[in-house]
Amino acid sequence: MESNSSQESDLPLSRILGIETSCDETAAAVVEDGRNILSNVVASQVELHAQFGGIFPEVASREHIKKIYSIVDQALKDAHLALTDLDGIAVTRGPGLPGALVVGINMAKGLALSSGLPILGVNHLEGHLYSSWLQREEDAPPGYPTFPLLALIVSGGHTELVLMRDHLDYQRLGGTLDDAAGEAFDKVARLLDLGFPGGPAIQAEAEKGNPEAFDFPRAWLGGSRDFSFSGLKTAVLREVRRLEEEGGPLPTADIAASFQEAVVDVLVTKTIDAADEYKAEEILISGGVSANQSLRQTIRSASEVPVHIPPLFLCTDNAAMIAGAGCYRYCAGWRDTLDMDAAPTWPLSEL
């Protein structure tokens, strides 16, 4: 079910600069009132890391250093604002790659020190949640989520179910026990020689295949709210090896489609079950894997409550989501000090 709810911003006027360098995107953005995207600049390193078949942390850090100043400058120019026009600076503190996080944090500290603006350390997963409250001026206003809501954060490094009863209020219901969904996509894409990143590659290949060609396992974990995709990944590996031993062309499209079907089945079923149990008014899906069309279509068809999924440009890592979450933290009185350090394994439940 699509959401059609809408509301005005419930925040006082605030303009926050967001900085995001948790992985392989160097990003900066300015968001007003936790809603309106005034600028959103992202420099992706996907092509650079594709040659390694995955993220190379040292390379990511060096690229952030090369690009961070120009990206922040462009975000301010696009918003037609100077630092003196802002109310605060939000930066991803974690979770993420330690070296990459430090680049963004040091940039934010330098700007805060020179301008006197407050600095706000934002949890990357919290940023993904708040991507559903954002809009660009040229877009039709989205239906903003209402509470309580059940959120599924699904990305390369994270698969978590979170209950939100209000802004900045998170209860973790479950998460990945091994491979996150996005990580499983990357590994299976590499196994099938489809390239990196795995999510878009698997989706494109799956569109040509039969999702019922292979009966890959689903890890239901006895009704637990947790997720596990390592067994599914291993099952795909064994099937590929068996088919290769038999000779003949590998049915890559059918394998991709069947794998994707198994992942989506688990994600959708567990999310809807949790939403029912906790009587959530709405469902929110966010993170890089939320760009997957099969996931988007399946959960919207299966859910009896409204489903919020950000537009594609806000699904992958970006700084607008960090600035958006930063607006809510700023208005709630949250402030960090200049001795704030990176938190590479910072769980959302600690907020």
C-alpha positions as CSV (number, residue, x, y, z in Angstrom):
1,M,0.0,0.0,0.0
2,E,1.3,3.4,-0.9
3,S,1.4,6.2,1.7
4,N,-0.6,9.3,1.0
5,S,-0.2,11.0,4.4
6,S,1.4,14.5,4.5
7,Q,2.2,17.1,7.0
8,E,4.1,20.3,7.5
9,S,7.5,20.3,9.1
10,D,7.2,20.1,12.9
11,L,10.6,21.7,13.4
12,P,11.6,25.3,14.0
13,L,13.5,27.0,11.2
14,S,17.0,25.3,11.0
15,R,19.5,24.9,8.2
16,I,22.0,22.2,8.7
17,L,25.1,21.2,6.6
18,G,25.5,17.5,6.4
19,I,28.8,15.6,5.6
20,E,28.9,11.9,4.8
21,T,32.1,9.8,4.3
22,S,31.3,6.5,6.0
23,C,32.2,4.3,3.0
24,D,32.8,5.1,-0.7
25,E,30.7,8.2,-1.3
26,T,32.0,11.7,-0.5
27,A,28.9,13.8,0.1
28,A,27.7,17.1,1.4
29,A,24.3,18.7,1.5
30,V,22.2,21.4,3.1
31,V,18.8,20.7,4.5
32,E,16.2,23.1,5.9
33,D,13.7,22.2,8.6
34,G,14.5,18.5,8.4
35,R,12.6,18.4,5.1
36,N,13.7,20.6,2.3
37,I,16.9,19.6,0.4
38,L,18.6,22.9,-0.6
39,S,21.6,21.1,-2.1
40,N,22.9,17.5,-2.3
41,V,26.3,16.7,-3.8
42,V,27.6,13.1,-4.0
43,A,31.0,11.9,-5.5
44,S,30.8,8.2,-5.9
45,Q,33.9,5.9,-5.9
46,V,32.0,2.9,-7.4
47,E,34.0,2.8,-10.6
48,L,37.3,3.0,-8.7
49,H,36.4,0.1,-6.3
50,A,34.9,-2.0,-9.1
51,Q,38.4,-3.1,-10.1
52,F,38.9,-4.6,-6.7
53,G,35.4,-6.3,-6.6
54,G,34.6,-4.5,-3.4
55,I,35.4,-1.5,-1.2
56,F,39.2,-1.0,-0.6
57,P,39.3,1.0,2.7
58,E,42.6,2.7,2.2
59,V,41.7,3.8,-1.3
60,A,38.3,5.1,0.0
61,S,40.0,7.3,2.6
62,R,42.5,8.8,0.1
63,E,39.7,9.7,-2.3
64,H,37.7,11.3,0.5
65,I,40.7,13.5,1.3
66,K,41.0,14.5,-2.3
67,K,37.3,15.4,-2.8
68,I,35.9,16.6,0.6
69,Y,36.8,20.3,0.3
70,S,35.4,20.7,-3.2
71,I,32.2,18.7,-2.4
72,V,31.4,20.8,0.7
73,D,32.1,24.0,-1.2
74,Q,29.8,22.9,-4.0
75,A,27.0,22.0,-1.5
76,L,27.2,25.5,0.0
77,K,27.2,27.1,-3.5
78,D,24.3,25.1,-4.7
79,A,22.3,26.1,-1.6
80,H,23.3,29.8,-2.2
81,L,24.4,30.0,1.4
82,A,27.5,30.7,3.4
83,L,28.5,29.1,6.7
84,T,27.2,32.1,8.5
85,D,23.7,31.3,7.2
86,L,23.7,27.9,8.8
87,D,22.7,26.7,12.3
88,G,24.9,23.7,12.6
89,I,27.1,21.0,11.0
90,A,26.0,17.4,11.0
91,V,28.5,14.7,10.2
92,T,28.4,10.9,10.0
93,R,30.2,9.7,13.2
94,G,29.6,6.0,12.5
95,P,29.1,3.2,11.8
96,G,31.5,2.9,8.8
97,L,35.1,2.5,7.8
98,P,37.3,4.1,10.4
99,G,39.6,6.0,8.1
100,A,36.8,7.2,5.9
101,L,34.8,8.5,8.9
102,V,37.8,10.5,10.2
103,V,38.0,12.5,7.0
104,G,34.4,13.7,7.2
105,I,34.7,14.3,11.0
106,N,37.9,16.3,10.7
107,M,36.3,18.4,7.9
108,A,33.3,19.1,10.1
109,K,35.5,20.0,13.1
110,G,37.5,22.5,11.0
111,L,34.3,24.2,9.8
112,A,32.8,24.3,13.3
113,L,36.0,25.7,14.8
114,S,36.3,28.4,12.2
115,S,32.6,29.4,12.2
116,G,31.6,28.8,15.8
117,L,28.7,26.6,14.6
118,P,27.7,23.6,16.7
119,I,28.8,20.1,15.5
120,L,26.4,17.1,15.6
121,G,27.6,13.5,15.2
122,V,24.9,11.5,13.4
123,N,24.5,7.8,13.2
124,H,24.6,6.6,9.6
125,L,21.6,4.3,10.1
126,E,19.6,7.1,11.7
127,G,20.4,9.1,8.5
128,H,18.9,6.3,6.4
129,L,15.7,6.4,8.5
130,Y,15.3,10.2,8.0
131,S,15.7,10.0,4.2
132,S,12.0,9.4,4.1
133,W,11.3,12.9,5.5
134,L,13.2,14.7,2.7
135,Q,12.1,16.4,-0.4
136,R,13.5,18.5,-3.2
137,E,11.9,21.7,-4.3
138,E,11.0,20.4,-7.7
139,D,9.4,17.2,-6.4
140,A,5.9,16.7,-5.2
141,P,5.7,16.7,-1.4
142,P,6.0,13.1,-0.1
143,G,3.7,11.6,2.3
144,Y,5.7,11.9,5.5
145,P,5.8,8.9,7.9
146,T,3.6,8.8,11.0
147,F,4.3,7.0,14.2
148,P,4.5,4.3,15.4
149,L,6.3,2.9,12.4
150,L,8.3,-0.2,11.7
151,A,11.5,0.5,9.8
152,L,13.7,-2.0,7.8
153,I,17.2,-0.6,7.2
154,V,18.8,-2.8,4.5
155,S,22.1,-2.0,3.0
156,G,25.6,-3.3,2.2
157,G,26.6,-3.6,5.8
158,H,23.3,-3.6,7.7
159,T,20.0,-5.4,7.9
160,E,18.0,-4.2,10.9
161,L,14.4,-4.0,12.0
162,V,13.7,-0.9,14.2
163,L,10.5,0.3,15.9
164,M,10.1,4.1,15.9
165,R,7.5,5.4,18.3
166,D,8.5,9.0,17.8
167,H,11.4,11.1,16.4
168,L,14.8,10.0,17.7
169,D,13.2,7.0,19.5
170,Y,14.5,3.7,18.3
171,Q,13.9,0.1,19.5
172,R,16.0,-2.5,17.7
173,L,13.9,-5.6,17.1
174,G,16.4,-7.7,15.2
175,G,19.4,-7.6,12.8
176,T,21.8,-9.6,10.8
177,L,23.7,-12.4,12.4
178,D,26.2,-12.7,9.6
179,D,26.0,-11.3,6.1
180,A,23.8,-8.3,5.6
181,A,21.5,-8.4,2.6
182,G,23.6,-6.0,0.5
183,E,26.7,-7.9,1.3
184,A,25.0,-11.2,0.1
185,F,24.1,-9.4,-3.1
186,D,27.7,-8.3,-3.6
187,K,29.1,-11.8,-3.0
188,V,26.6,-13.6,-5.2
189,A,27.2,-11.1,-8.0
190,R,30.9,-11.7,-7.7
191,L,30.3,-15.5,-7.8
192,L,28.2,-15.1,-11.0
193,D,30.8,-12.7,-12.5
194,L,28.2,-9.9,-12.7
195,G,30.4,-7.1,-11.4
196,F,30.3,-4.6,-8.5
197,P,28.1,-3.3,-6.9
198,G,26.1,-6.5,-6.7
199,G,22.7,-5.1,-6.0
200,P,22.0,-3.4,-9.4
201,A,23.9,-6.2,-11.2
202,I,21.7,-8.9,-9.6
203,Q,18.5,-7.0,-10.3
204,A,19.4,-6.5,-13.9
205,E,20.2,-10.1,-14.4
206,A,17.2,-11.3,-12.5
207,E,14.9,-9.5,-14.8
208,K,15.8,-12.0,-17.5
209,G,15.4,-15.1,-15.3
210,N,12.9,-17.3,-13.6
211,P,12.6,-16.7,-9.8
212,E,11.2,-20.2,-9.3
213,A,14.0,-22.0,-11.2
214,F,15.9,-22.8,-8.0
215,D,14.5,-23.4,-4.5
216,F,17.1,-21.6,-2.5
217,P,16.7,-21.7,1.4
218,R,15.1,-19.1,3.6
219,A,16.5,-18.6,7.1
220,W,13.4,-18.0,9.2
221,L,15.4,-18.6,12.5
222,G,12.4,-20.0,14.3
223,G,10.3,-16.8,14.2
224,S,13.2,-14.6,15.4
225,R,13.4,-11.0,14.1
226,D,17.0,-11.5,13.2
227,F,18.4,-12.2,9.7
228,S,20.9,-14.6,8.2
229,F,22.0,-14.8,4.6
230,S,25.2,-16.7,4.8
231,G,23.4,-20.0,4.3
232,L,21.6,-18.7,1.2
233,K,25.0,-17.5,-0.2
234,T,26.5,-20.9,0.5
235,A,23.6,-22.7,-1.2
236,V,24.1,-20.5,-4.3
237,L,27.8,-21.3,-4.3
238,R,27.1,-25.1,-4.1
239,E,24.6,-24.9,-6.9
240,V,27.0,-23.0,-9.2
241,R,29.7,-25.5,-8.5
242,R,27.4,-28.4,-9.2
243,L,26.2,-26.9,-12.5
244,E,29.8,-26.1,-13.5
245,E,30.8,-29.7,-12.9
246,E,27.9,-30.9,-15.2
247,G,29.2,-28.6,-18.0
248,G,27.1,-26.4,-20.3
249,P,26.2,-22.8,-19.9
250,L,25.5,-21.5,-16.4
251,P,21.8,-20.3,-16.1
252,T,23.0,-17.0,-14.5
253,A,19.7,-15.2,-14.9
254,D,17.7,-17.9,-13.2
255,I,20.2,-18.2,-10.4
256,A,20.1,-14.4,-9.9
257,A,16.3,-14.3,-10.0
258,S,15.9,-17.2,-7.5
259,F,18.5,-15.7,-5.2
260,Q,16.8,-12.3,-5.2
261,E,13.4,-13.9,-4.6
262,A,14.8,-15.7,-1.5
263,V,16.2,-12.5,-0.1
264,V,13.1,-10.4,-0.8
265,D,10.8,-13.1,0.6
266,V,12.6,-13.1,4.0
267,L,12.9,-9.3,4.2
268,V,9.3,-8.7,3.4
269,T,7.8,-11.5,5.5
270,K,9.8,-10.6,8.6
271,T,9.1,-6.8,8.2
272,I,5.3,-7.3,7.8
273,D,5.2,-9.8,10.7
274,A,7.0,-7.3,13.0
275,A,4.7,-4.5,11.9
276,D,1.7,-6.6,12.7
277,E,3.0,-7.6,16.1
278,Y,3.9,-4.1,17.2
279,K,0.8,-2.5,15.6
280,A,2.8,-0.1,13.4
281,E,0.8,2.4,11.5
282,E,3.3,2.5,8.7
283,I,6.3,0.7,7.3
284,L,9.5,2.5,6.3
285,I,12.2,0.9,4.1
286,S,15.6,2.5,3.7
287,G,19.2,1.9,2.8
288,G,20.9,0.9,-0.5
289,V,19.0,-2.3,-1.0
290,S,15.7,-0.4,-0.7
291,A,16.4,0.6,-4.3
292,N,15.8,-3.0,-5.4
293,Q,12.6,-2.9,-7.5
294,S,11.5,-6.4,-6.5
295,L,11.7,-5.5,-2.8
296,R,9.8,-2.2,-3.4
297,Q,7.0,-3.9,-5.4
298,T,6.6,-6.9,-3.2
299,I,6.3,-5.1,0.1
300,R,4.0,-2.5,-1.3
301,S,1.7,-5.3,-2.6
302,A,1.9,-7.4,0.5
303,S,1.5,-4.7,3.2
304,E,-1.9,-3.6,4.6
305,V,-0.4,-0.4,6.0
306,P,1.3,2.5,4.1
307,V,4.8,1.9,3.0
308,H,7.4,4.6,2.7
309,I,10.5,4.1,0.5
310,P,12.7,7.1,-0.4
311,P,13.3,8.0,-4.0
312,L,16.3,6.2,-5.6
313,F,18.7,9.1,-5.1
314,L,18.2,8.9,-1.4
315,C,18.5,5.2,-1.0
316,T,22.2,5.0,-1.4
317,D,24.6,6.9,0.9
318,N,24.2,10.7,0.7
319,A,24.6,13.7,3.0
320,A,21.1,15.0,2.7
321,M,19.9,12.2,5.0
322,I,22.7,13.1,7.5
323,A,21.6,16.8,7.4
324,G,18.0,15.8,7.8
325,A,18.6,13.7,10.9
326,G,20.9,16.5,12.1
327,C,18.1,19.0,12.0
328,Y,16.0,16.8,14.4
329,R,19.0,16.4,16.7
330,Y,19.8,20.1,16.6
331,C,16.2,21.1,17.5
332,A,16.2,18.5,20.3
333,G,19.2,20.3,21.8
334,W,21.8,17.7,20.8
335,R,25.4,19.0,20.6
336,D,28.8,17.3,20.3
337,T,32.2,18.7,21.2
338,L,35.3,19.0,19.1
339,D,36.9,16.0,20.8
340,M,34.2,13.8,19.2
341,D,35.8,10.7,17.7
342,A,34.7,8.2,15.0
343,A,32.5,5.3,16.2
344,P,33.0,2.6,13.5
345,T,30.7,0.1,15.2
346,W,28.2,2.6,16.7
347,P,24.8,0.7,17.1
348,L,21.6,2.6,16.6
349,S,20.3,1.2,19.9
350,E,22.8,3.3,21.8
351,L,21.3,6.6,20.7
